[in-house]
Amino acid sequence: MNVIDSYLDTLFAPYPDTARLREARTELRAMMEDTQQGLIADGLTESQAVGRVIAEFGTLEEVAPVLGIDTELSRSPEAADAALPELDVFRAREYVEAVRRTQWMPATGLALFVLCAVPLLLLIAATTDPSGSPAGWAVAAGITAVLVLVASGILLLLGRDLRLKDFEDIDEGDFTPGPQVRAFAEDLERERRSAVTIASAVAILLWILCALPVILVSLLSAEMSFAPLYGVSLTLAMVAAGLAIMTGAGWSDTATGNLLQEPEDEDDPERSDNPVVRAVAAIYWPVAAAIYLAWSFLSGDWGVTWVLWPVAGVLYAGLSSLSAALRGDDVDRRRRPRGRRH
């Protein structure tokens, strides 16, 4: 272990081993190493550079604003230990079992969100007369089905949260994982790795092939203007199936990630540090659905308006890239060393 690691161990020793502080330690180490390399390039020896780096960065409280961990350090070590007790391995097993038993709820709920438009599309395709107008009762029934499926999905997600209410402290990371809990979580992660990989591969295959129904139906039924709606419905079914398979198999990743207090994917637009990106991500898909339905009803071109969905997917990928870029810029700013003291 080098001098910088020993120094960092001393700095962080009084504080709980949380995911945020582990991330801050990694960032601070990178900052110190960058400064050390710069000093060595200026002609200092390695030992002189290390001494200068330690003197420059000072205490953890001094660099806390740069690392964004003021809140974590505002607690005294005693208060932090009291607020973050060590998790018992038996309770960790109960939590994992609860997650496993309830994972079908988010898997089904997310699939229902994707499938909610399918009844409307099928009813419109089945009842459209030669003039191109769907039956009024079919549109009404389809819109009702959309609302019922969305409401059912929301209830499933809320029900899952309610079932896991007793383990809220684990979901929020308000605990310290002991050696037994870490070993248990890591063993479970290894045991489930192949199953999760297979489920992910199946889901990705379905997502890659999901465009085929629309293409094939459009080519084989060119004379039927509403035939592509059947293809769109099958495409949505394949997307929903892939989502349900991946989410259902991912219960172990959810549980072990929380037990090991692994940091969340901050490149996800909905978890971005940028409030504008978060706001856009929160309303993105509902707005896309509203645009799709409005465009389809006003134009009547149901065989064309489906292209909105792949375009929306590409744009959302762009939003994810923007979130990652903003996150990277923020980390770079944190890693910039303070002015050297000569």
C-alpha positions as CSV (number, residue, x, y, z in Angstrom):
1,M,0.0,0.0,0.0
2,N,1.5,3.4,-1.0
3,V,1.6,6.5,1.1
4,I,-1.5,8.1,-0.5
5,D,-3.6,5.0,0.2
6,S,-2.5,5.0,3.8
7,Y,-3.2,8.7,4.1
8,L,-6.7,8.2,2.7
9,D,-7.4,5.3,5.0
10,T,-6.6,7.6,7.9
11,L,-8.8,10.3,6.5
12,F,-11.9,8.1,6.0
13,A,-11.5,5.8,8.9
14,P,-13.8,7.7,11.3
15,Y,-16.7,7.7,8.9
16,P,-19.1,4.9,7.8
17,D,-18.3,2.8,4.8
18,T,-21.1,4.1,2.6
19,A,-21.2,4.0,-1.2
20,R,-21.0,7.8,-1.5
21,L,-17.9,8.0,0.7
22,R,-16.3,5.2,-1.2
23,E,-16.9,7.1,-4.4
24,A,-15.5,10.2,-2.9
25,R,-12.4,8.3,-1.8
26,T,-11.8,7.2,-5.3
27,E,-12.2,10.7,-6.7
28,L,-9.9,12.2,-4.1
29,R,-7.3,9.5,-4.8
30,A,-7.4,10.4,-8.5
31,M,-7.0,14.1,-7.7
32,M,-4.0,13.5,-5.5
33,E,-2.3,11.2,-8.0
34,D,-2.9,13.8,-10.8
35,T,-1.3,16.4,-8.6
36,Q,1.6,14.1,-7.7
37,Q,2.4,13.3,-11.3
38,G,2.3,17.0,-12.1
39,L,4.8,17.8,-9.3
40,I,7.1,14.9,-10.4
41,A,7.0,16.3,-14.0
42,D,8.1,19.7,-12.5
43,G,11.2,18.0,-11.1
44,L,10.3,16.9,-7.6
45,T,11.2,13.4,-6.4
46,E,8.4,11.0,-5.6
47,S,8.7,11.4,-1.8
48,Q,8.8,15.2,-2.1
49,A,5.8,15.2,-4.4
50,V,3.8,13.0,-2.0
51,G,4.7,15.3,0.9
52,R,3.6,18.3,-1.1
53,V,0.3,16.6,-2.1
54,I,-0.6,15.7,1.4
55,A,0.2,19.2,2.7
56,E,-1.8,20.7,-0.2
57,F,-5.0,18.7,0.2
58,G,-5.0,18.9,4.0
59,T,-7.9,17.4,5.9
60,L,-11.1,15.7,4.5
61,E,-13.2,18.6,5.8
62,E,-11.2,21.0,3.6
63,V,-11.8,19.1,0.4
64,A,-15.4,18.1,1.3
65,P,-17.0,20.9,-0.7
66,V,-15.0,19.9,-3.8
67,L,-16.1,16.3,-3.4
68,G,-19.7,17.2,-2.5
69,I,-19.7,15.2,0.7
70,D,-20.4,18.0,3.2
71,T,-23.6,16.3,4.4
72,E,-21.9,13.0,5.0
73,L,-19.2,14.7,7.1
74,S,-21.6,17.0,9.0
75,R,-22.4,14.1,11.3
76,S,-20.1,13.1,14.1
77,P,-18.6,9.6,13.8
78,E,-20.7,8.6,16.8
79,A,-23.9,9.8,15.2
80,A,-23.0,8.2,11.9
81,D,-22.4,4.9,13.6
82,A,-25.7,5.2,15.5
83,A,-27.6,6.1,12.3
84,L,-26.0,3.4,10.2
85,P,-25.9,0.2,12.3
86,E,-24.4,-3.0,10.9
87,L,-26.9,-5.1,9.0
88,D,-27.5,-8.6,10.3
89,V,-27.0,-11.4,7.7
90,F,-30.3,-13.0,8.7
91,R,-32.2,-9.8,7.9
92,A,-30.2,-9.5,4.7
93,R,-31.5,-13.0,3.7
94,E,-35.1,-12.0,4.5
95,Y,-34.6,-8.9,2.3
96,V,-33.3,-10.9,-0.6
97,E,-36.2,-13.4,-0.3
98,A,-38.7,-10.5,-0.2
99,V,-37.2,-9.0,-3.3
100,R,-37.3,-12.3,-5.1
101,R,-40.9,-12.9,-4.2
102,T,-42.1,-9.5,-5.3
103,Q,-39.9,-9.0,-8.4
104,W,-42.8,-10.1,-10.7
105,M,-44.7,-7.0,-9.7
106,P,-42.3,-4.4,-11.3
107,A,-41.6,-6.8,-14.2
108,T,-45.4,-7.1,-14.9
109,G,-46.0,-3.4,-14.3
110,L,-43.3,-2.2,-16.7
111,A,-44.6,-4.7,-19.3
112,L,-48.1,-3.3,-18.9
113,F,-46.8,0.2,-19.5
114,V,-45.4,-0.9,-22.9
115,L,-48.5,-3.0,-23.8
116,C,-51.1,-0.4,-22.8
117,A,-51.6,0.8,-26.4
118,V,-52.0,-2.6,-27.9
119,P,-55.7,-3.1,-27.2
120,L,-56.4,0.3,-28.8
121,L,-54.3,-0.5,-31.9
122,L,-55.9,-3.9,-32.4
123,L,-59.5,-2.6,-32.0
124,I,-58.8,0.2,-34.5
125,A,-57.3,-2.3,-37.0
126,A,-60.1,-4.8,-36.6
127,T,-63.0,-2.3,-36.8
128,T,-61.9,0.2,-39.4
129,D,-64.3,0.4,-42.3
130,P,-63.4,0.9,-46.0
131,S,-63.6,4.7,-45.6
132,G,-60.7,4.5,-43.1
133,S,-62.7,5.3,-39.9
134,P,-62.6,3.0,-36.9
135,A,-65.7,2.2,-34.9
136,G,-66.4,4.7,-32.2
137,W,-67.0,2.0,-29.6
138,A,-63.7,0.5,-30.5
139,V,-61.8,3.7,-29.9
140,A,-63.6,4.3,-26.6
141,A,-62.9,0.7,-25.4
142,G,-59.3,1.0,-26.5
143,I,-58.7,4.2,-24.6
144,T,-60.4,2.7,-21.6
145,A,-58.1,-0.3,-21.9
146,V,-55.0,2.0,-22.1
147,L,-56.0,3.7,-18.8
148,V,-56.8,0.5,-17.1
149,L,-53.4,-1.1,-18.0
150,V,-51.5,2.0,-17.0
151,A,-53.4,2.2,-13.7
152,S,-52.7,-1.6,-13.1
153,G,-49.0,-1.1,-13.7
154,I,-48.9,1.8,-11.3
155,L,-50.7,-0.2,-8.7
156,L,-48.2,-3.1,-9.1
157,L,-45.3,-0.7,-8.6
158,L,-46.9,0.9,-5.5
159,G,-47.8,-2.6,-4.2
160,R,-44.2,-3.7,-4.5
161,D,-43.0,-0.7,-2.6
162,L,-45.5,-1.4,0.1
163,R,-44.4,-5.0,0.4
164,L,-40.8,-3.9,0.9
165,K,-41.7,-1.1,3.3
166,D,-40.1,-3.1,6.2
167,F,-36.8,-3.0,4.4
168,E,-36.8,0.7,3.5
169,D,-33.6,1.2,5.4
170,I,-31.8,-1.3,3.2
171,D,-33.2,0.3,0.0
172,E,-32.1,3.7,1.2
173,G,-28.6,2.4,2.2
174,D,-29.0,3.4,5.9
175,F,-26.9,0.6,7.2
176,T,-23.3,-0.6,7.2
177,P,-22.7,-4.0,5.4
178,G,-20.7,-6.3,7.6
179,P,-18.3,-9.0,6.3
180,Q,-21.0,-11.7,6.5
181,V,-23.5,-9.6,4.5
182,R,-20.8,-8.8,1.9
183,A,-19.9,-12.4,1.6
184,F,-23.5,-13.5,1.3
185,A,-24.3,-10.8,-1.4
186,E,-21.2,-11.6,-3.4
187,D,-22.0,-15.4,-3.3
188,L,-25.5,-14.7,-4.5
189,E,-24.2,-12.4,-7.3
190,R,-21.9,-15.2,-8.5
191,E,-24.6,-17.9,-8.3
192,R,-27.1,-15.8,-10.3
193,R,-24.6,-14.4,-12.9
194,S,-25.3,-17.0,-15.6
195,A,-29.1,-16.8,-15.2
196,V,-29.1,-13.0,-15.4
197,T,-26.8,-13.2,-18.4
198,I,-29.1,-15.6,-20.2
199,A,-32.2,-13.5,-19.4
200,S,-30.4,-10.4,-20.7
201,A,-29.4,-12.1,-23.9
202,V,-32.9,-13.3,-24.5
203,A,-34.3,-9.8,-23.9
204,I,-31.7,-8.1,-26.1
205,L,-32.5,-10.7,-28.9
206,L,-36.2,-9.8,-28.6
207,W,-35.5,-6.1,-28.8
208,I,-33.3,-6.6,-31.9
209,L,-35.9,-8.6,-33.7
210,C,-38.9,-6.5,-32.6
211,A,-38.8,-4.4,-35.7
212,L,-39.5,-7.4,-38.0
213,P,-43.2,-7.7,-37.4
214,V,-43.8,-4.1,-38.5
215,I,-41.6,-4.5,-41.6
216,L,-43.0,-7.9,-42.6
217,V,-46.6,-7.0,-42.1
218,S,-46.1,-3.7,-44.0
219,L,-44.5,-5.6,-47.0
220,L,-47.0,-8.5,-47.1
221,S,-50.1,-6.4,-46.6
222,A,-49.4,-3.3,-48.6
223,E,-53.0,-3.0,-49.7
224,M,-54.4,-2.8,-46.2
225,S,-53.7,0.6,-44.7
226,F,-54.2,-0.5,-41.1
227,A,-52.4,-3.8,-41.3
228,P,-49.2,-2.3,-39.9
229,L,-51.0,-1.8,-36.6
230,Y,-50.9,-5.6,-36.1
231,G,-47.2,-5.5,-36.7
232,V,-46.8,-2.6,-34.2
233,S,-48.8,-4.6,-31.6
234,L,-46.6,-7.6,-32.0
235,T,-43.5,-5.3,-31.8
236,L,-44.8,-3.8,-28.5
237,A,-45.5,-7.4,-27.2
238,M,-41.9,-8.4,-28.0
239,V,-40.5,-5.3,-26.3
240,A,-42.7,-5.9,-23.2
241,A,-41.7,-9.6,-23.1
242,G,-38.0,-8.7,-23.2
243,L,-38.5,-6.1,-20.5
244,A,-40.4,-8.5,-18.3
245,I,-37.7,-11.2,-18.7
246,M,-34.8,-9.0,-17.9
247,T,-36.5,-7.2,-15.0
248,G,-37.8,-10.5,-13.6
249,A,-34.4,-12.1,-13.6
250,G,-32.8,-9.0,-12.2
251,W,-34.1,-9.4,-8.7
252,S,-30.7,-10.7,-7.5
253,D,-28.9,-7.6,-9.0
254,T,-31.4,-5.3,-7.3
255,A,-30.9,-7.1,-3.9
256,T,-27.1,-7.5,-4.0
257,G,-26.6,-4.0,-5.3
258,N,-28.5,-2.6,-2.3
259,L,-26.7,-4.9,0.1
260,L,-23.3,-4.0,-1.2
261,Q,-24.4,-0.3,-1.4
262,E,-23.2,-0.1,-5.0
263,P,-23.7,3.4,-6.5
264,E,-26.7,3.8,-8.8
265,D,-26.3,4.4,-12.5
266,E,-25.9,8.2,-12.4
267,D,-25.8,8.3,-16.2
268,D,-29.5,7.4,-16.2
269,P,-31.3,10.6,-17.2
270,E,-33.9,10.1,-14.4
271,R,-31.1,10.1,-11.9
272,S,-29.0,12.9,-13.4
273,D,-27.6,15.6,-11.2
274,N,-28.8,18.1,-13.7
275,P,-32.4,19.1,-12.8
276,V,-33.3,20.0,-16.5
277,V,-32.3,16.5,-17.6
278,R,-34.2,14.9,-14.8
279,A,-37.3,16.9,-15.7
280,V,-37.1,16.0,-19.3
281,A,-36.6,12.3,-18.5
282,A,-39.6,12.3,-16.2
283,I,-42.1,13.5,-18.8
284,Y,-40.3,12.1,-21.9
285,W,-42.3,8.9,-22.5
286,P,-45.7,10.2,-21.4
287,V,-45.2,13.1,-23.9
288,A,-44.1,10.7,-26.6
289,A,-47.3,8.6,-26.1
290,A,-49.5,11.7,-26.1
291,I,-47.8,12.9,-29.4
292,Y,-48.3,9.5,-30.9
293,L,-52.0,9.3,-30.1
294,A,-52.7,12.9,-31.1
295,W,-50.8,12.5,-34.4
296,S,-52.5,9.2,-35.2
297,F,-56.0,10.4,-34.4
298,L,-55.7,13.7,-36.2
299,S,-54.0,12.4,-39.3
300,G,-55.5,8.9,-39.4
301,D,-52.1,7.6,-40.7
302,W,-51.8,4.8,-38.2
303,G,-49.6,2.9,-40.7
304,V,-47.1,5.7,-40.6
305,T,-47.2,7.2,-37.1
306,W,-45.6,4.1,-35.5
307,V,-42.2,5.5,-36.7
308,L,-42.4,7.9,-33.8
309,W,-41.3,5.1,-31.4
310,P,-37.9,4.2,-32.9
311,V,-37.2,7.9,-33.3
312,A,-38.2,8.5,-29.7
313,G,-35.9,5.6,-28.6
314,V,-32.9,7.1,-30.5
315,L,-33.6,10.5,-29.0
316,Y,-33.8,9.0,-25.5
317,A,-30.4,7.4,-26.1
318,G,-29.1,10.8,-26.9
319,L,-30.5,12.1,-23.7
320,S,-28.7,9.3,-21.8
321,S,-25.4,10.4,-23.6
322,L,-26.0,14.0,-22.6
323,S,-26.5,12.9,-19.0
324,A,-23.3,10.9,-19.1
325,A,-21.4,13.8,-20.6
326,L,-22.7,16.2,-17.9
327,R,-21.7,13.7,-15.3
328,G,-18.2,13.4,-16.7
329,D,-17.8,17.2,-16.8
330,D,-18.9,17.4,-13.2
331,V,-16.3,14.7,-12.1
332,D,-13.6,16.4,-14.1
333,R,-14.3,19.7,-12.3
334,R,-14.1,17.9,-9.0
335,R,-10.8,16.3,-9.9
336,R,-9.1,19.6,-10.8
337,P,-6.4,20.2,-8.1
338,R,-6.3,23.4,-6.2
339,G,-3.6,25.9,-7.0
340,R,-0.2,24.6,-5.9
341,R,1.5,26.3,-3.0
342,H,5.1,27.0,-3.8
